Amino acid sequence: MSKQGIKRHEALQPLSRHHMIGLHVALKLKRAGTKESRWTVEQIISDARDFWEPDGNNHFREEEEILIPAYASYGNMYDPNIIDMFVEHAVIRSQMYKLIETDMSLTNMHALGELLEKHIRKEERIIFPMIEKALPEQELIRLAPYLH
């Protein structure tokens, strides 16, 4: 990826901007409790909560309820990357609630950070380009007002 980043269709840019915040949260989770961390575990949990409630959860819903159903009319819903996306959404959602609502071990925080980063990078590098290629311009424009 160049320093300028991935060129993203305007309709998907709000989701990509949110991904940037998610990557920062993922980094914090991966570093929780380590010498590399500049943040306390409490700060990391607070930042994760701010990322997740309600924006992260809504982000997943927009992908699951708006973006991917539109893709289903033009692309292969049985692509392993699409299936993985739904599975990863369920796991990340479950782990974010666990992080926010209960005590989570540092090992599990690190694993959540790894999964969140991997998931975001897959969406940016594989899934969003698939969607941009499959959906006609008019369909992307139609979806834009619904993606925040």
C-alpha positions in Angstrom: 0.0 0.0 0.0 1.3 3.4 -0.9 1.7 6.2 1.7 -1.5 7.7 0.2 -3.4 4.6 1.1 -5.9 2.6 -0.9 -8.1 4.5 -3.3 -11.6 3.7 -2.1 -14.9 4.4 -3.7 -16.6 7.4 -2.1 -19.5 5.2 -0.9 -17.1 3.0 1.1 -14.9 5.8 2.5 -16.9 6.2 5.8 -16.4 2.5 6.5 -12.7 2.8 5.6 -12.2 5.8 7.9 -13.8 3.8 10.7 -11.4 1.0 9.9 -8.5 3.3 10.6 -9.8 3.9 14.1 -10.3 0.1 14.5 -6.6 -0.5 13.5 -5.5 1.9 16.2 -7.7 0.1 18.8 -6.3 -3.3 17.5 -2.8 -2.0 18.1 -3.6 -1.0 21.6 -5.2 -4.4 22.3 -2.2 -6.2 20.9 0.1 -4.2 23.2 -2.0 -4.2 26.3 0.1 -4.9 29.4 3.4 -5.0 27.4 6.4 -2.7 27.5 5.4 -1.3 24.1 2.1 0.0 25.4 1.8 3.7 26.2 -1.7 3.1 27.6 -3.0 1.5 30.7 -5.3 -1.5 30.3 -8.1 0.6 31.6 -7.5 3.2 28.9 -7.4 0.5 26.3 -10.7 -0.9 27.4 -12.2 2.6 27.5 -10.9 3.3 24.0 -12.3 -0.1 22.8 -15.7 0.7 24.3 -15.7 4.2 22.6 -14.9 2.5 19.3 -17.5 -0.3 19.7 -20.5 1.4 21.3 -22.4 2.2 19.1 -20.1 2.8 16.1 -18.3 -0.5 15.8 -21.5 -2.5 16.2 -23.3 -0.3 13.7 -20.4 -0.6 11.3 -20.8 -4.4 11.3 -24.6 -4.0 10.8 -24.1 -1.7 7.8 -21.8 -4.2 6.2 -24.0 -7.2 7.1 -27.4 -5.6 6.3 -26.7 -3.1 3.5 -23.4 -3.7 1.8 -23.2 -7.5 1.6 -26.9 -7.9 0.5 -26.2 -5.5 -2.3 -23.1 -7.5 -3.2 -25.2 -10.7 -3.2 -27.0 -9.5 -6.4 -23.7 -9.1 -8.3 -21.0 -11.3 -6.6 -20.3 -14.7 -5.1 -21.7 -14.9 -1.6 -19.9 -18.3 -1.2 -16.5 -16.8 -1.6 -14.5 -17.9 1.5 -13.6 -14.3 2.3 -17.3 -13.3 2.5 -18.0 -16.3 4.8 -15.0 -15.5 6.9 -16.2 -11.9 7.3 -19.4 -13.0 8.8 -17.7 -15.5 11.1 -15.2 -12.9 12.2 -17.9 -10.4 12.8 -19.6 -12.8 15.2 -16.3 -13.6 17.0 -15.2 -10.0 17.3 -18.7 -8.9 18.5 -18.6 -11.6 21.2 -15.1 -10.7 22.3 -15.8 -7.0 22.3 -18.8 -7.5 24.6 -16.6 -9.7 26.8 -13.9 -7.1 26.9 -16.3 -4.3 27.8 -18.5 -6.2 30.3 -16.1 -8.6 32.1 -12.5 -9.1 33.0 -10.5 -10.2 30.0 -7.0 -11.7 30.2 -4.2 -9.9 28.5 -3.7 -13.0 26.3 -7.3 -12.7 25.1 -7.0 -8.9 24.6 -3.9 -9.6 22.4 -5.8 -12.2 20.4 -8.8 -9.8 19.9 -6.4 -7.2 18.7 -4.8 -9.6 16.2 -8.2 -10.7 15.0 -9.5 -7.2 14.6 -6.4 -6.1 12.7 -6.5 -9.2 10.4 -10.3 -8.6 9.8 -9.9 -5.0 8.9 -7.0 -5.6 6.6 -8.9 -8.4 4.8 -11.9 -6.1 4.3 -9.7 -3.3 3.0 -7.4 -5.4 0.8 -9.8 -8.1 -0.4 -13.5 -7.7 0.4 -14.0 -4.0 -0.4 -12.1 -4.3 -3.8 -14.3 -7.3 -4.6 -17.4 -5.2 -3.9 -16.1 -2.2 -5.8 -15.4 -4.4 -8.8 -18.8 -6.3 -8.7 -21.2 -3.4 -7.9 -22.2 -1.0 -10.7 -21.4 2.6 -10.0 -25.1 3.5 -9.7 -25.5 0.8 -7.0 -22.5 2.1 -5.0 -24.0 5.7 -5.3 -27.4 4.4 -4.1 -25.8 2.8 -1.0 -23.7 5.8 0.0 -26.2 7.5 2.2 -26.7 4.4 4.3 -23.0 3.8 5.1 -21.7 5.8 8.0 
